Amino acid sequence: MGAWSSEVYLQLDSLLISLYRITGYAPIDYFLGTFSLSLICAVLGEITLTFAIRLNKKYIDALNHEASRKEQLSIEAYRSGDETSYRALNKAATDVWSRKFFTMAAYSAGMP
């Protein structure tokens, strides 16, 4: 570990311990420090999650568009009586929907 990272750890440690020394009365400091640290973590998590969703917005929009398109094609195939195309397109739409579902599930796991 370099000197730079050691200095960062020392500064971070002094910042975090200061959250637990606000009033000088240990029981109150414990609750205030824990609340403050939790609030900071929640805000940083929310910022990170928002950034991740914005970064992947094109991908999510593409999944939505592809699922809608395949769903419409499968409905048209069903109406025309083409059972084989209907089943294939419906399976493809379900696969796309599953990818979107699990992407959104991953995002929701990151929510505070």
Residue frames relative to the residue before (quaternion, step in Angstrom):
aa qw qx qy qz dx dy dz
M 1.0000 0.0000 0.0000 0.0000 0.00 0.00 0.00
G 0.3935 -0.7467 0.4926 0.2118 3.51 -0.89 0.98
A 0.6813 -0.4820 0.3634 0.4142 3.52 -1.34 0.23
W 0.6143 0.5669 -0.3484 0.4241 3.58 1.06 -0.74
S 0.7016 0.4552 -0.2822 0.4700 3.60 0.84 -0.94
S 0.6053 0.5427 -0.3594 0.4582 3.60 1.07 -0.61
E 0.6489 0.5108 -0.3093 0.4715 3.57 1.01 -0.82
V 0.6294 0.5236 -0.3313 0.4690 3.60 1.02 -0.78
Y 0.6613 0.5065 -0.3073 0.4601 3.59 0.92 -0.87
L 0.6520 0.5072 -0.3197 0.4642 3.58 0.98 -0.77
Q 0.6587 0.4957 -0.3084 0.4746 3.59 0.97 -0.81
L 0.6501 0.5098 -0.3070 0.4724 3.57 1.00 -0.84
D 0.6396 0.5245 -0.3193 0.4624 3.58 1.00 -0.80
S 0.6757 0.4813 -0.3054 0.4675 3.58 0.89 -0.86
L 0.6250 0.5233 -0.3401 0.4689 3.61 1.08 -0.64
L 0.6934 0.4779 -0.2841 0.4584 3.57 0.85 -0.93
I 0.6684 0.4857 -0.3183 0.4648 3.60 0.93 -0.78
S 0.5970 0.5666 -0.3707 0.4303 3.60 1.12 -0.55
L 0.5798 0.5737 -0.3748 0.4407 3.60 1.18 -0.47
Y 0.7202 0.4189 -0.2291 0.5033 3.55 1.18 -0.59
R 0.6916 0.4138 -0.2832 0.5198 3.60 1.24 0.29
I 0.2230 0.8257 -0.4927 0.1602 3.58 1.06 0.69
T 0.8205 0.2389 -0.1123 0.5070 3.62 0.70 -1.04
G 0.4597 -0.6672 0.4665 0.3548 3.59 1.09 -0.58
Y 0.6412 0.4519 -0.3176 0.5328 3.58 1.29 -0.05
A 0.4709 -0.7624 0.3684 0.2475 3.56 -0.28 1.36
P 0.6883 0.4737 -0.3331 0.4368 3.68 0.72 -0.85
I 0.6698 0.4755 -0.2993 0.4855 3.58 0.96 -0.81
D 0.6383 0.5373 -0.3226 0.4470 3.59 0.99 -0.85
Y 0.6111 0.5554 -0.3520 0.4406 3.56 1.03 -0.76
F 0.7149 0.4476 -0.2629 0.4685 3.58 0.81 -0.99
L 0.6570 0.5025 -0.3121 0.4674 3.58 0.97 -0.82
G 0.6650 0.5073 -0.3019 0.4575 3.57 0.95 -0.86
T 0.6669 0.4914 -0.2981 0.4743 3.56 0.95 -0.89
F 0.6371 0.5154 -0.3221 0.4740 3.59 1.00 -0.81
S 0.6678 0.5071 -0.3014 0.4540 3.59 0.89 -0.94
L 0.6698 0.4952 -0.2952 0.4680 3.56 0.91 -0.91
S 0.6425 0.5152 -0.3159 0.4711 3.58 1.01 -0.79
L 0.6487 0.5168 -0.3120 0.4634 3.56 0.97 -0.82
I 0.6422 0.5130 -0.3184 0.4722 3.58 0.96 -0.85
C 0.6654 0.5015 -0.3018 0.4633 3.59 0.92 -0.89
A 0.6502 0.5150 -0.3158 0.4607 3.60 0.98 -0.82
V 0.6614 0.4950 -0.3075 0.4722 3.59 0.94 -0.85
L 0.6623 0.4900 -0.3106 0.4741 3.61 0.92 -0.85
G 0.6377 0.5222 -0.3234 0.4648 3.58 1.03 -0.73
E 0.6489 0.5142 -0.3098 0.4675 3.57 0.99 -0.82
I 0.6436 0.5122 -0.3145 0.4739 3.57 0.99 -0.84
T 0.6645 0.5059 -0.2981 0.4622 3.58 0.92 -0.90
L 0.6593 0.5045 -0.3055 0.4664 3.58 0.96 -0.86
T 0.6388 0.5170 -0.3216 0.4703 3.59 0.97 -0.83
F 0.6441 0.5165 -0.3110 0.4707 3.56 0.98 -0.83
A 0.6642 0.5064 -0.3067 0.4564 3.60 0.92 -0.87
I 0.6589 0.4932 -0.3141 0.4731 3.59 0.95 -0.81
R 0.6621 0.4881 -0.3155 0.4731 3.60 0.93 -0.80
L 0.6325 0.5370 -0.3298 0.4503 3.56 1.04 -0.73
N 0.7688 0.3374 -0.1684 0.5164 3.60 1.05 -0.78
K 0.3036 0.7903 -0.4912 0.2050 3.61 1.22 0.27
K 0.6440 0.5187 -0.3327 0.4533 3.61 0.91 -0.81
Y 0.6474 0.5168 -0.3169 0.4619 3.58 0.98 -0.83
I 0.6703 0.4886 -0.3000 0.4712 3.60 0.90 -0.90
D 0.6485 0.5043 -0.3171 0.4738 3.59 0.98 -0.82
A 0.6352 0.5206 -0.3285 0.4665 3.60 1.02 -0.76
L 0.6400 0.5106 -0.3262 0.4726 3.60 1.00 -0.75
N 0.6377 0.5209 -0.3240 0.4659 3.59 0.97 -0.82
H 0.6734 0.4984 -0.2904 0.4624 3.56 0.89 -0.96
E 0.6740 0.4995 -0.2954 0.4571 3.58 0.89 -0.93
A 0.6511 0.5050 -0.3215 0.4666 3.60 0.96 -0.80
S 0.6566 0.5027 -0.3131 0.4671 3.60 0.94 -0.83
R 0.6531 0.5216 -0.3104 0.4527 3.57 0.94 -0.89
K 0.6921 0.4649 -0.2840 0.4736 3.59 0.86 -0.93
E 0.6119 0.5406 -0.3501 0.4590 3.57 1.09 -0.67
Q 0.6624 0.4974 -0.3043 0.4702 3.58 0.94 -0.89
L 0.6485 0.5116 -0.3191 0.4646 3.59 0.98 -0.81
S 0.6566 0.5014 -0.3230 0.4616 3.59 0.98 -0.76
I 0.6233 0.5243 -0.3383 0.4714 3.60 1.07 -0.69
E 0.6477 0.5077 -0.3145 0.4731 3.58 0.98 -0.84
A 0.6491 0.5053 -0.3188 0.4708 3.60 0.98 -0.80
Y 0.6355 0.5235 -0.3251 0.4651 3.59 1.02 -0.74
R 0.6702 0.5022 -0.2923 0.4618 3.56 0.95 -0.90
S 0.6950 0.4529 -0.2789 0.4838 3.57 1.06 -0.68
G 0.5336 -0.6681 0.3812 0.3517 3.59 1.27 -0.09
D 0.4963 0.6442 -0.4353 0.3862 3.62 1.24 0.23
E 0.2396 -0.8281 0.4967 0.1003 3.55 0.10 1.38
T 0.6552 0.5269 -0.3168 0.4390 3.61 0.93 -0.88
S 0.6793 0.4712 -0.2901 0.4821 3.59 0.89 -0.92
Y 0.6164 0.5571 -0.3409 0.4399 3.55 1.02 -0.82
R 0.6879 0.4784 -0.2889 0.4631 3.59 0.83 -0.95
A 0.6619 0.5041 -0.3108 0.4596 3.60 0.94 -0.86
L 0.6884 0.4682 -0.2856 0.4748 3.60 0.90 -0.90
N 0.6334 0.5232 -0.3331 0.4627 3.58 1.02 -0.72
K 0.6392 0.5085 -0.3225 0.4784 3.59 1.03 -0.77
A 0.6485 0.5129 -0.3177 0.4642 3.60 0.97 -0.84
A 0.6489 0.5053 -0.3180 0.4717 3.61 0.98 -0.82
T 0.6409 0.5198 -0.3196 0.4658 3.59 1.03 -0.78
D 0.6335 0.5269 -0.3288 0.4615 3.60 1.01 -0.77
V 0.6587 0.4928 -0.3097 0.4768 3.58 0.95 -0.86
W 0.6412 0.5196 -0.3256 0.4614 3.57 0.95 -0.87
S 0.6359 0.5326 -0.3266 0.4530 3.61 1.01 -0.80
R 0.6371 0.5159 -0.3337 0.4655 3.60 0.97 -0.80
K 0.6615 0.4896 -0.3091 0.4767 3.58 0.96 -0.84
F 0.6329 0.5460 -0.3321 0.4371 3.58 0.95 -0.85
F 0.7239 0.4324 -0.2592 0.4710 3.58 0.80 -0.96
T 0.5752 0.5472 -0.3834 0.4718 3.60 1.17 -0.44
M 0.6894 0.4618 -0.2787 0.4836 3.57 0.90 -0.91
A 0.6026 0.5418 -0.3591 0.4629 3.62 1.10 -0.60
A 0.6309 0.5208 -0.3311 0.4701 3.59 1.03 -0.74
Y 0.6395 0.5093 -0.3248 0.4755 3.59 1.01 -0.76
S 0.6840 0.4903 -0.3046 0.4462 3.57 0.88 -0.89
A 0.5861 0.5617 -0.3740 0.4485 3.59 1.17 -0.46
G 0.6885 0.4799 -0.2734 0.4701 3.56 1.17 -0.54
M 0.5268 0.6422 -0.4123 0.3743 3.58 1.25 -0.11
P 0.4457 -0.6981 0.4896 0.2725 3.58 -0.96 0.84
